[in-house]
Amino acid sequence: MNMNLTLIGQAISFAIFVWFCLKYVWPPVLKALEERESRIADGLAAAERGKHELELAEQRAGDVIRDGKDKAQDFITQAQKRADEIVEAAKVTAREEADRIKAAAGAEIEQNRNQARDELRAQVARLAVSGAEQILMREVDEKAHREVLDKLAANL
């Protein structure tokens, strides 16, 4: 019977041990396991959110890069347009300057031509007077005959 009494004592000791474990040991262990499970779940959820935010950030970065490229292309287009306008304005200014220089040169040529013509008329008048002096063998008074000489120069 000793075996039965020992068995009953061990069963009662085991039952007390199980009750003690269930009352004092098991709740903190379960609490620690539940906390760890919730931390792991939160970590996994945070990882999913981070992955989703990373995808959104990559998408936004792609959009920003595309917008930047579009703006850069717009700037290039505007710069090319402005360069074309500047070149065209320079061409117009050069044409106007060339026309002004041509007009000034034409006026100067006309003035030189008129001056040369007047000088030739004066020389012809002097030659005519000189020729008349030689023909008449006497000296002609230039002041007295100025009107005649002016008419002669105007006809030439």
Sequence and secondary structure as in RCSB ss.txt:
>XXXX:A:sequence
MNMNLTLIGQAISFAIFVWFCLKYVWPPVLKALEERESRIADGLAAAERGKHELELAEQRAGDVIRDGKDKAQDF
ITQAQKRADEIVEAAKVTAREEADRIKAAAGAEIEQNRNQARDELRAQVARLAVSGAEQILMREVDEKAHREVLD
KLAANL
>XXXX:A:secstr
 HHHHHHHHHHHHHHHHHHHIIIIIHHHHHHHHHHHHHHHHHHHHHHHHHHHHHHHHHHHHHHHHHHHHHHHHHH
HHHHHHHHHHHHHHHHHHHHHHHHHHHHHHHHHHHHHHHHHHHHHHHHHHHHHHHHHHHHHTS   TTTTHHHHH
HHHHH 
